[in-house]
Amino acid sequence: MDKLELAWDVFDFYTSEICDAEARHLNIISQISNLIENHFDSTKGQRKRLKDKFLNNLSNLLTLYKKQLDCINDLIRLAEELKNMPPEKAVDKNTLFTLKNVTSTLLEEMLKTQKEYIKYLD
């Protein structure tokens, strides 16, 4: 397996993992929203368990975003280094930079919203 194929396989793996973690995140956010809509009609223990679940999944998601950013950086580097890029593997570097910016923005926004949700669960 060559470096480019390996880089794409790793990127695909993290993309799949991110999709799963984002689905869990949305489910947890839905649970938090239900809690808020019900005017916090829950015990402190329930809120703590939900907070722990939220923080654990968020930590995993942030780690996955960082790993995906590393993969994107590898793909950018390989796109610059490889002279004979197979057409089916060629991706415009601008597209990779855009993907990098989107992923970085997602990571930053997750960090910002983390504080908002935590205050509802304390």
A tleap script that builds the chain and sets N, CA, C and O, in Angstrom:
source leaprc.protein.ff14SB
mol = sequence {
  NMET ASP LYS LEU GLU LEU ALA TRP ASP VAL
  PHE ASP PHE TYR THR SER GLU ILE CYS ASP
  ALA GLU ALA ARG HIE LEU ASN ILE ILE SER
  GLN ILE SER ASN LEU ILE GLU ASN HIE PHE
  ASP SER THR LYS GLY GLN ARG LYS ARG LEU
  LYS ASP LYS PHE LEU ASN ASN LEU SER ASN
  LEU LEU THR LEU TYR LYS LYS GLN LEU ASP
  CYS ILE ASN ASP LEU ILE ARG LEU ALA GLU
  GLU LEU LYS ASN MET PRO PRO GLU LYS ALA
  VAL ASP LYS ASN THR LEU PHE THR LEU LYS
  ASN VAL THR SER THR LEU LEU GLU GLU MET
  LEU LYS THR GLN LYS GLU TYR ILE LYS TYR
  LEU CASP
}
set mol.1.N position { 0.861 -1.177 0.000 }
set mol.1.CA position { 0.000 0.000 0.000 }
set mol.1.C position { 0.902 1.234 0.000 }
set mol.1.O position { 1.841 1.328 0.791 }
set mol.2.N position { 0.614 2.157 -0.875 }
set mol.2.CA position { 1.451 3.355 -0.931 }
set mol.2.C position { 0.986 4.404 0.082 }
set mol.2.O position { -0.080 4.280 0.684 }
set mol.3.N position { 1.802 5.424 0.250 }
set mol.3.CA position { 1.533 6.468 1.256 }
set mol.3.C position { 0.198 7.171 1.011 }
set mol.3.O position { -0.551 7.444 1.949 }
set mol.4.N position { -0.089 7.459 -0.256 }
set mol.4.CA position { -1.325 8.172 -0.576 }
set mol.4.C position { -2.554 7.327 -0.253 }
set mol.4.O position { -3.521 7.819 0.329 }
set mol.5.N position { -2.507 6.074 -0.628 }
set mol.5.CA position { -3.640 5.192 -0.347 }
set mol.5.C position { -3.838 5.028 1.162 }
set mol.5.O position { -4.968 5.029 1.650 }
set mol.6.N position { -2.741 4.889 1.888 }
set mol.6.CA position { -2.818 4.781 3.339 }
set mol.6.C position { -3.400 6.065 3.948 }
set mol.6.O position { -4.240 6.004 4.845 }
set mol.7.N position { -2.952 7.211 3.461 }
set mol.7.CA position { -3.459 8.491 3.973 }
set mol.7.C position { -4.966 8.602 3.755 }
set mol.7.O position { -5.690 9.050 4.644 }
set mol.8.N position { -5.442 8.196 2.576 }
set mol.8.CA position { -6.881 8.245 2.313 }
set mol.8.C position { -7.642 7.241 3.170 }
set mol.8.O position { -8.736 7.541 3.646 }
set mol.9.N position { -7.077 6.055 3.373 }
set mol.9.CA position { -7.738 5.059 4.219 }
set mol.9.C position { -7.873 5.564 5.658 }
set mol.9.O position { -8.916 5.388 6.288 }
set mol.10.N position { -6.823 6.184 6.166 }
set mol.10.CA position { -6.873 6.729 7.525 }
set mol.10.C position { -7.893 7.862 7.594 }
set mol.10.O position { -8.667 7.943 8.549 }
set mol.11.N position { -7.898 8.732 6.595 }
set mol.11.CA position { -8.881 9.818 6.550 }
set mol.11.C position { -10.302 9.244 6.545 }
set mol.11.O position { -11.161 9.709 7.293 }
set mol.12.N position { -10.549 8.235 5.705 }
set mol.12.CA position { -11.879 7.609 5.644 }
set mol.12.C position { -12.269 6.997 6.981 }
set mol.12.O position { -13.422 7.093 7.401 }
set mol.13.N position { -11.307 6.367 7.651 }
set mol.13.CA position { -11.579 5.773 8.958 }
set mol.13.C position { -12.034 6.845 9.951 }
set mol.13.O position { -13.052 6.684 10.624 }
set mol.14.N position { -11.275 7.932 10.036 }
set mol.14.CA position { -11.648 8.980 10.991 }
set mol.14.C position { -12.946 9.671 10.612 }
set mol.14.O position { -13.701 10.094 11.487 }
set mol.15.N position { -13.210 9.788 9.340 }
set mol.15.CA position { -14.485 10.368 8.901 }
set mol.15.C position { -15.650 9.510 9.378 }
set mol.15.O position { -16.663 10.033 9.842 }
set mol.16.N position { -15.506 8.201 9.265 }
set mol.16.CA position { -16.543 7.285 9.731 }
set mol.16.C position { -16.717 7.380 11.242 }
set mol.16.O position { -17.840 7.416 11.745 }
set mol.17.N position { -15.604 7.422 11.958 }
set mol.17.CA position { -15.657 7.543 13.418 }
set mol.17.C position { -16.317 8.863 13.838 }
set mol.17.O position { -17.081 8.907 14.802 }
set mol.18.N position { -16.013 9.930 13.103 }
set mol.18.CA position { -16.600 11.237 13.397 }
set mol.18.C position { -18.111 11.191 13.194 }
set mol.18.O position { -18.863 11.734 14.004 }
set mol.19.N position { -18.557 10.549 12.125 }
set mol.19.CA position { -20.002 10.447 11.877 }
set mol.19.C position { -20.708 9.767 13.038 }
set mol.19.O position { -21.774 10.208 13.467 }
set mol.20.N position { -20.113 8.689 13.549 }
set mol.20.CA position { -20.705 7.981 14.693 }
set mol.20.C position { -20.710 8.870 15.941 }
set mol.20.O position { -21.711 8.939 16.655 }
set mol.21.N position { -19.599 9.541 16.196 }
set mol.21.CA position { -19.496 10.397 17.390 }
set mol.21.C position { -20.442 11.595 17.280 }
set mol.21.O position { -21.027 12.015 18.279 }
set mol.22.N position { -20.593 12.144 16.081 }
set mol.22.CA position { -21.526 13.263 15.901 }
set mol.22.C position { -22.966 12.814 16.114 }
set mol.22.O position { -23.773 13.558 16.671 }
set mol.23.N position { -23.294 11.601 15.675 }
set mol.23.CA position { -24.648 11.077 15.906 }
set mol.23.C position { -24.906 10.921 17.404 }
set mol.23.O position { -25.979 11.274 17.893 }
set mol.24.N position { -23.917 10.392 18.134 }
set mol.24.CA position { -24.061 10.283 19.595 }
set mol.24.C position { -24.192 11.669 20.227 }
set mol.24.O position { -24.990 11.874 21.141 }
set mol.25.N position { -23.397 12.618 19.726 }
set mol.25.CA position { -23.435 13.985 20.247 }
set mol.25.C position { -24.830 14.584 20.060 }
set mol.25.O position { -25.378 15.187 20.983 }
set mol.26.N position { -25.395 14.419 18.880 }
set mol.26.CA position { -26.735 14.960 18.621 }
set mol.26.C position { -27.777 14.310 19.520 }
set mol.26.O position { -28.715 14.970 19.968 }
set mol.27.N position { -27.616 13.021 19.784 }
set mol.27.CA position { -28.531 12.329 20.681 }
set mol.27.C position { -28.435 12.895 22.093 }
set mol.27.O position { -29.452 13.112 22.753 }
set mol.28.N position { -27.224 13.131 22.548 }
set mol.28.CA position { -27.017 13.695 23.888 }
set mol.28.C position { -27.564 15.117 23.954 }
set mol.28.O position { -28.194 15.491 24.943 }
set mol.29.N position { -27.332 15.907 22.916 }
set mol.29.CA position { -27.868 17.275 22.872 }
set mol.29.C position { -29.396 17.230 22.933 }
set mol.29.O position { -30.018 18.063 23.591 }
set mol.30.N position { -29.990 16.270 22.255 }
set mol.30.CA position { -31.445 16.111 22.306 }
set mol.30.C position { -31.904 15.809 23.729 }
set mol.30.O position { -32.918 16.340 24.181 }
set mol.31.N position { -31.164 14.960 24.433 }
set mol.31.CA position { -31.500 14.653 25.826 }
set mol.31.C position { -31.382 15.899 26.701 }
set mol.31.O position { -32.216 16.125 27.578 }
set mol.32.N position { -30.364 16.692 26.468 }
set mol.32.CA position { -30.185 17.929 27.238 }
set mol.32.C position { -31.329 18.893 26.936 }
set mol.32.O position { -31.870 19.524 27.843 }
set mol.33.N position { -31.692 19.005 25.669 }
set mol.33.CA position { -32.803 19.890 25.282 }
set mol.33.C position { -34.100 19.453 25.939 }
set mol.33.O position { -34.878 20.287 26.403 }
set mol.34.N position { -34.338 18.140 25.979 }
set mol.34.CA position { -35.538 17.634 26.653 }
set mol.34.C position { -35.516 17.982 28.132 }
set mol.34.O position { -36.544 18.335 28.711 }
set mol.35.N position { -34.354 17.884 28.733 }
set mol.35.CA position { -34.200 18.234 30.137 }
set mol.35.C position { -34.556 19.709 30.358 }
set mol.35.O position { -35.267 20.052 31.303 }
set mol.36.N position { -34.058 20.562 29.483 }
set mol.36.CA position { -34.323 21.997 29.599 }
set mol.36.C position { -35.804 22.286 29.379 }
set mol.36.O position { -36.401 23.073 30.114 }
set mol.37.N position { -36.399 21.648 28.363 }
set mol.37.CA position { -37.820 21.861 28.075 }
set mol.37.C position { -38.706 21.424 29.237 }
set mol.37.O position { -39.775 21.991 29.463 }
set mol.38.N position { -38.252 20.408 29.972 }
set mol.38.CA position { -39.027 19.916 31.111 }
set mol.38.C position { -38.660 20.649 32.392 }
set mol.38.O position { -38.948 20.188 33.497 }
set mol.39.N position { -38.015 21.806 32.220 }
set mol.39.CA position { -37.679 22.677 33.346 }
set mol.39.C position { -36.845 21.965 34.408 }
set mol.39.O position { -37.065 22.123 35.609 }
set mol.40.N position { -35.895 21.186 33.936 }
set mol.40.CA position { -34.940 20.522 34.816 }
set mol.40.C position { -35.608 19.587 35.810 }
set mol.40.O position { -35.148 19.429 36.940 }
set mol.41.N position { -36.703 18.967 35.371 }
set mol.41.CA position { -37.417 18.024 36.228 }
set mol.41.C position { -36.650 16.702 36.268 }
set mol.41.O position { -37.108 15.681 35.755 }
set mol.42.N position { -35.478 16.751 36.887 }
set mol.42.CA position { -34.639 15.557 37.008 }
set mol.42.C position { -33.804 15.690 38.269 }
set mol.42.O position { -33.673 16.766 38.851 }
set mol.43.N position { -33.253 14.574 38.663 }
set mol.43.CA position { -32.421 14.604 39.859 }
set mol.43.C position { -31.023 15.103 39.497 }
set mol.43.O position { -30.628 15.125 38.331 }
set mol.44.N position { -30.304 15.494 40.519 }
set mol.44.CA position { -28.930 15.939 40.320 }
set mol.44.C position { -28.084 14.799 39.754 }
set mol.44.O position { -27.195 15.031 38.935 }
set mol.45.N position { -28.361 13.573 40.188 }
set mol.45.CA position { -27.638 12.402 39.690 }
set mol.45.C position { -27.873 12.184 38.201 }
set mol.45.O position { -26.942 11.835 37.475 }
set mol.46.N position { -29.108 12.385 37.734 }
set mol.46.CA position { -29.415 12.246 36.310 }
set mol.46.C position { -28.661 13.300 35.489 }
set mol.46.O position { -28.108 13.003 34.431 }
set mol.47.N position { -28.652 14.528 35.998 }
set mol.47.CA position { -27.934 15.599 35.298 }
set mol.47.C position { -26.431 15.310 35.267 }
set mol.47.O position { -25.770 15.562 34.260 }
set mol.48.N position { -25.895 14.783 36.366 }
set mol.48.CA position { -24.462 14.444 36.420 }
set mol.48.C position { -24.118 13.356 35.407 }
set mol.48.O position { -23.114 13.454 34.702 }
set mol.49.N position { -24.958 12.315 35.336 }
set mol.49.CA position { -24.701 11.238 34.367 }
set mol.49.C position { -24.761 11.767 32.935 }
set mol.49.O position { -23.945 11.388 32.096 }
set mol.50.N position { -25.716 12.631 32.662 }
set mol.50.CA position { -25.839 13.214 31.329 }
set mol.50.C position { -24.650 14.130 31.035 }
set mol.50.O position { -24.140 14.148 29.914 }
set mol.51.N position { -24.217 14.879 32.026 }
set mol.51.CA position { -23.044 15.745 31.856 }
set mol.51.C position { -21.800 14.905 31.568 }
set mol.51.O position { -21.021 15.233 30.673 }
set mol.52.N position { -21.616 13.829 32.323 }
set mol.52.CA position { -20.457 12.950 32.099 }
set mol.52.C position { -20.502 12.338 30.699 }
set mol.52.O position { -19.484 12.276 30.008 }
set mol.53.N position { -21.683 11.889 30.288 }
set mol.53.CA position { -21.836 11.312 28.957 }
set mol.53.C position { -21.518 12.361 27.887 }
set mol.53.O position { -20.840 12.071 26.902 }
set mol.54.N position { -22.017 13.579 28.097 }
set mol.54.CA position { -21.764 14.686 27.167 }
set mol.54.C position { -20.269 14.981 27.072 }
set mol.54.O position { -19.724 15.088 25.973 }
set mol.55.N position { -19.608 15.113 28.221 }
set mol.55.CA position { -18.184 15.461 28.227 }
set mol.55.C position { -17.316 14.344 27.633 }
set mol.55.O position { -16.365 14.623 26.902 }
set mol.56.N position { -17.635 13.096 27.941 }
set mol.56.CA position { -16.864 11.985 27.385 }
set mol.56.C position { -16.985 11.928 25.871 }
set mol.56.O position { -15.986 11.782 25.166 }
set mol.57.N position { -18.209 12.044 25.374 }
set mol.57.CA position { -18.402 11.985 23.923 }
set mol.57.C position { -17.777 13.201 23.247 }
set mol.57.O position { -17.175 13.080 22.180 }
set mol.58.N position { -17.917 14.363 23.862 }
set mol.58.CA position { -17.341 15.568 23.283 }
set mol.58.C position { -15.814 15.464 23.224 }
set mol.58.O position { -15.200 15.855 22.231 }
set mol.59.N position { -15.214 14.943 24.276 }
set mol.59.CA position { -13.767 14.757 24.290 }
set mol.59.C position { -13.336 13.835 23.149 }
set mol.59.O position { -12.362 14.112 22.450 }
set mol.60.N position { -14.064 12.750 22.971 }
set mol.60.CA position { -13.782 11.817 21.878 }
set mol.60.C position { -13.938 12.514 20.524 }
set mol.60.O position { -13.099 12.348 19.639 }
set mol.61.N position { -14.993 13.280 20.367 }
set mol.61.CA position { -15.250 13.981 19.106 }
set mol.61.C position { -14.150 14.994 18.799 }
set mol.61.O position { -13.691 15.088 17.661 }
set mol.62.N position { -13.733 15.738 19.793 }
set mol.62.CA position { -12.661 16.715 19.587 }
set mol.62.C position { -11.357 16.024 19.199 }
set mol.62.O position { -10.626 16.512 18.338 }
set mol.63.N position { -11.072 14.907 19.824 }
set mol.63.CA position { -9.873 14.132 19.468 }
set mol.63.C position { -9.958 13.653 18.027 }
set mol.63.O position { -8.974 13.710 17.290 }
set mol.64.N position { -11.126 13.186 17.628 }
set mol.64.CA position { -11.305 12.724 16.249 }
set mol.64.C position { -11.134 13.864 15.250 }
set mol.64.O position { -10.523 13.678 14.198 }
set mol.65.N position { -11.666 15.037 15.569 }
set mol.65.CA position { -11.474 16.194 14.677 }
set mol.65.C position { -9.984 16.514 14.540 }
set mol.65.O position { -9.505 16.798 13.442 }
set mol.66.N position { -9.264 16.466 15.642 }
set mol.66.CA position { -7.823 16.747 15.592 }
set mol.66.C position { -7.089 15.708 14.749 }
set mol.66.O position { -6.193 16.052 13.979 }
set mol.67.N position { -7.464 14.449 14.892 }
set mol.67.CA position { -6.836 13.397 14.099 }
set mol.67.C position { -7.177 13.567 12.619 }
set mol.67.O position { -6.338 13.335 11.749 }
set mol.68.N position { -8.395 13.966 12.349 }
set mol.68.CA position { -8.771 14.195 10.952 }
set mol.68.C position { -7.984 15.375 10.372 }
set mol.68.O position { -7.583 15.345 9.209 }
set mol.69.N position { -7.766 16.401 11.174 }
set mol.69.CA position { -6.946 17.520 10.713 }
set mol.69.C position { -5.531 17.057 10.376 }
set mol.69.O position { -4.949 17.500 9.386 }
set mol.70.N position { -4.986 16.173 11.190 }
set mol.70.CA position { -3.669 15.607 10.892 }
set mol.70.C position { -3.694 14.865 9.555 }
set mol.70.O position { -2.763 14.976 8.758 }
set mol.71.N position { -4.756 14.116 9.321 }
set mol.71.CA position { -4.891 13.385 8.051 }
set mol.71.C position { -4.972 14.348 6.868 }
set mol.71.O position { -4.356 14.119 5.827 }
set mol.72.N position { -5.726 15.410 7.035 }
set mol.72.CA position { -5.853 16.395 5.957 }
set mol.72.C position { -4.493 17.031 5.681 }
set mol.72.O position { -4.118 17.233 4.526 }
set mol.73.N position { -3.766 17.342 6.735 }
set mol.73.CA position { -2.419 17.899 6.546 }
set mol.73.C position { -1.517 16.919 5.792 }
set mol.73.O position { -0.735 17.324 4.933 }
set mol.74.N position { -1.631 15.632 6.118 }
set mol.74.CA position { -0.859 14.614 5.389 }
set mol.74.C position { -1.252 14.588 3.916 }
set mol.74.O position { -0.390 14.495 3.042 }
set mol.75.N position { -2.537 14.670 3.643 }
set mol.75.CA position { -3.000 14.662 2.253 }
set mol.75.C position { -2.505 15.892 1.495 }
set mol.75.O position { -2.137 15.797 0.324 }
set mol.76.N position { -2.498 17.034 2.157 }
set mol.76.CA position { -1.985 18.262 1.529 }
set mol.76.C position { -0.496 18.096 1.223 }
set mol.76.O position { -0.035 18.428 0.131 }
set mol.77.N position { 0.237 17.585 2.189 }
set mol.77.CA position { 1.675 17.377 2.001 }
set mol.77.C position { 1.935 16.408 0.852 }
set mol.77.O position { 2.797 16.656 0.009 }
set mol.78.N position { 1.199 15.318 0.818 }
set mol.78.CA position { 1.375 14.335 -0.247 }
set mol.78.C position { 0.994 14.915 -1.610 }
set mol.78.O position { 1.642 14.622 -2.615 }
set mol.79.N position { -0.046 15.730 -1.641 }
set mol.79.CA position { -0.450 16.362 -2.902 }
set mol.79.C position { 0.655 17.270 -3.431 }
set mol.79.O position { 0.825 17.412 -4.642 }
set mol.80.N position { 1.402 17.879 -2.523 }
set mol.80.CA position { 2.505 18.748 -2.929 }
set mol.80.C position { 3.738 17.940 -3.330 }
set mol.80.O position { 4.472 18.341 -4.233 }
set mol.81.N position { 3.972 16.808 -2.668 }
set mol.81.CA position { 5.180 16.020 -2.886 }
set mol.81.C position { 5.102 15.097 -4.104 }
set mol.81.O position { 6.066 14.967 -4.858 }
set mol.82.N position { 3.960 14.466 -4.282 }
set mol.82.CA position { 3.855 13.447 -5.325 }
set mol.82.C position { 3.715 14.085 -6.703 }
set mol.82.O position { 2.841 14.918 -6.945 }
set mol.83.N position { 4.584 13.675 -7.573 }
set mol.83.CA position { 4.589 14.229 -8.931 }
set mol.83.C position { 3.627 13.482 -9.847 }
set mol.83.O position { 2.973 14.088 -10.696 }
set mol.84.N position { 3.542 12.166 -9.673 }
set mol.84.CA position { 2.697 11.345 -10.545 }
set mol.84.C position { 1.455 10.888 -9.797 }
set mol.84.O position { 1.265 9.697 -9.552 }
set mol.85.N position { 0.631 11.831 -9.446 }
set mol.85.CA position { -0.589 11.535 -8.703 }
set mol.85.C position { -1.585 10.848 -9.645 }
set mol.85.O position { -1.914 11.389 -10.701 }
set mol.86.N position { -2.067 9.651 -9.261 }
set mol.86.CA position { -3.082 8.999 -10.099 }
set mol.86.C position { -4.335 9.877 -10.162 }
set mol.86.O position { -4.756 10.413 -9.137 }
set mol.87.N position { -4.929 10.030 -11.328 }
set mol.87.CA position { -6.099 10.925 -11.469 }
set mol.87.C position { -7.239 10.602 -10.512 }
set mol.87.O position { -7.928 11.504 -10.035 }
set mol.88.N position { -7.440 9.304 -10.227 }
set mol.88.CA position { -8.541 8.929 -9.326 }
set mol.88.C position { -8.260 9.294 -7.873 }
set mol.88.O position { -9.170 9.292 -7.044 }
set mol.89.N position { -7.001 9.606 -7.563 }
set mol.89.CA position { -6.627 9.991 -6.197 }
set mol.89.C position { -6.341 11.487 -6.080 }
set mol.89.O position { -6.146 12.004 -4.980 }
set mol.90.N position { -6.316 12.161 -7.195 }
set mol.90.CA position { -5.980 13.587 -7.180 }
set mol.90.C position { -7.135 14.407 -6.624 }
set mol.90.O position { -8.292 14.228 -7.004 }
set mol.91.N position { -6.793 15.302 -5.722 }
set mol.91.CA position { -7.759 16.233 -5.144 }
set mol.91.C position { -7.119 17.606 -5.172 }
set mol.91.O position { -5.943 17.772 -4.847 }
set mol.92.N position { -7.903 18.569 -5.559 }
set mol.92.CA position { -7.420 19.940 -5.585 }
set mol.92.C position { -6.999 20.365 -4.179 }
set mol.92.O position { -7.739 20.163 -3.217 }
set mol.93.N position { -5.818 20.948 -4.066 }
set mol.93.CA position { -5.328 21.378 -2.747 }
set mol.93.C position { -6.260 22.400 -2.111 }
set mol.93.O position { -6.403 22.426 -0.889 }
set mol.94.N position { -6.896 23.242 -2.921 }
set mol.94.CA position { -7.837 24.216 -2.360 }
set mol.94.C position { -9.007 23.517 -1.672 }
set mol.94.O position { -9.510 23.987 -0.651 }
set mol.95.N position { -9.427 22.404 -2.236 }
set mol.95.CA position { -10.499 21.624 -1.612 }
set mol.95.C position { -10.040 21.083 -0.267 }
set mol.95.O position { -10.794 21.100 0.707 }
set mol.96.N position { -8.815 20.606 -0.215 }
set mol.96.CA position { -8.274 20.103 1.052 }
set mol.96.C position { -8.134 21.219 2.082 }
set mol.96.O position { -8.410 21.014 3.264 }
set mol.97.N position { -7.708 22.396 1.638 }
set mol.97.CA position { -7.607 23.537 2.560 }
set mol.97.C position { -8.991 23.949 3.065 }
set mol.97.O position { -9.150 24.299 4.235 }
set mol.98.N position { -9.980 23.908 2.188 }
set mol.98.CA position { -11.349 24.222 2.604 }
set mol.98.C position { -11.833 23.218 3.640 }
set mol.98.O position { -12.426 23.597 4.650 }
set mol.99.N position { -11.582 21.940 3.391 }
set mol.99.CA position { -11.963 20.899 4.342 }
set mol.99.C position { -11.254 21.099 5.678 }
set mol.99.O position { -11.849 20.909 6.739 }
set mol.100.N position { -10.006 21.475 5.620 }
set mol.100.CA position { -9.248 21.749 6.845 }
set mol.100.C position { -9.876 22.909 7.621 }
set mol.100.O position { -10.007 22.840 8.843 }
set mol.101.N position { -10.260 23.963 6.917 }
set mol.101.CA position { -10.887 25.112 7.576 }
set mol.101.C position { -12.237 24.745 8.190 }
set mol.101.O position { -12.560 25.180 9.296 }
set mol.102.N position { -13.016 23.952 7.475 }
set mol.102.CA position { -14.325 23.540 8.001 }
set mol.102.C position { -14.149 22.691 9.259 }
set mol.102.O position { -14.849 22.885 10.253 }
set mol.103.N position { -13.218 21.759 9.207 }
set mol.103.CA position { -12.972 20.895 10.365 }
set mol.103.C position { -12.457 21.700 11.548 }
set mol.103.O position { -12.861 21.453 12.685 }
set mol.104.N position { -11.572 22.660 11.299 }
set mol.104.CA position { -11.064 23.527 12.373 }
set mol.104.C position { -12.201 24.346 12.982 }
set mol.104.O position { -12.259 24.526 14.198 }
set mol.105.N position { -13.090 24.833 12.147 }
set mol.105.CA position { -14.234 25.610 12.632 }
set mol.105.C position { -15.151 24.741 13.487 }
set mol.105.O position { -15.627 25.181 14.533 }
set mol.106.N position { -15.398 23.521 13.050 }
set mol.106.CA position { -16.220 22.596 13.844 }
set mol.106.C position { -15.609 22.382 15.222 }
set mol.106.O position { -16.311 22.407 16.232 }
set mol.107.N position { -14.319 22.175 15.254 }
set mol.107.CA position { -13.619 21.954 16.510 }
set mol.107.C position { -13.771 23.172 17.425 }
set mol.107.O position { -14.085 23.030 18.607 }
set mol.108.N position { -13.551 24.350 16.880 }
set mol.108.CA position { -13.668 25.579 17.677 }
set mol.108.C position { -15.091 25.790 18.180 }
set mol.108.O position { -15.289 26.173 19.334 }
set mol.109.N position { -16.079 25.546 17.331 }
set mol.109.CA position { -17.476 25.741 17.733 }
set mol.109.C position { -17.894 24.745 18.811 }
set mol.109.O position { -18.666 25.080 19.709 }
set mol.110.N position { -17.386 23.534 18.720 }
set mol.110.CA position { -17.684 22.543 19.751 }
set mol.110.C position { -17.137 22.996 21.103 }
set mol.110.O position { -17.790 22.828 22.133 }
set mol.111.N position { -15.949 23.565 21.091 }
set mol.111.CA position { -15.370 24.062 22.341 }
set mol.111.C position { -16.198 25.213 22.907 }
set mol.111.O position { -16.380 25.304 24.121 }
set mol.112.N position { -16.699 26.089 22.043 }
set mol.112.CA position { -17.519 27.214 22.507 }
set mol.112.C position { -18.846 26.746 23.094 }
set mol.112.O position { -19.261 27.210 24.156 }
set mol.113.N position { -19.503 25.831 22.402 }
set mol.113.CA position { -20.826 25.402 22.866 }
set mol.113.C position { -20.741 24.502 24.088 }
set mol.113.O position { -21.715 24.362 24.827 }
set mol.114.N position { -19.586 23.895 24.302 }
set mol.114.CA position { -19.402 23.020 25.460 }
set mol.114.C position { -19.766 23.757 26.740 }
set mol.114.O position { -20.469 23.214 27.592 }
set mol.115.N position { -19.299 24.968 26.877 }
set mol.115.CA position { -19.546 25.750 28.093 }
set mol.115.C position { -21.032 26.031 28.286 }
set mol.115.O position { -21.540 26.017 29.407 }
set mol.116.N position { -21.721 26.286 27.174 }
set mol.116.CA position { -23.158 26.578 27.252 }
set mol.116.C position { -23.942 25.383 27.788 }
set mol.116.O position { -24.816 25.538 28.641 }
set mol.117.N position { -23.628 24.206 27.290 }
set mol.117.CA position { -24.359 23.021 27.731 }
set mol.117.C position { -23.994 22.622 29.151 }
set mol.117.O position { -24.848 22.142 29.898 }
set mol.118.N position { -22.758 22.811 29.526 }
set mol.118.CA position { -22.316 22.434 30.864 }
set mol.118.C position { -23.095 23.218 31.908 }
set mol.118.O position { -23.499 22.660 32.928 }
set mol.119.N position { -23.310 24.504 31.663 }
set mol.119.CA position { -24.000 25.307 32.688 }
set mol.119.C position { -25.426 24.819 32.918 }
set mol.119.O position { -25.968 25.015 34.006 }
set mol.120.N position { -26.045 24.187 31.921 }
set mol.120.CA position { -27.391 23.651 32.101 }
set mol.120.C position { -27.393 22.365 32.907 }
set mol.120.O position { -28.415 21.975 33.473 }
set mol.121.N position { -26.252 21.716 32.953 }
set mol.121.CA position { -26.195 20.416 33.625 }
set mol.121.C position { -25.610 20.479 35.029 }
set mol.121.O position { -25.613 19.477 35.744 }
set mol.122.N position { -25.115 21.623 35.426 }
set mol.122.CA position { -24.554 21.766 36.786 }
set mol.122.C position { -25.644 21.979 37.810 }
set mol.122.O position { -25.355 22.118 38.999 }
savepdb mol mol.pdb
quit
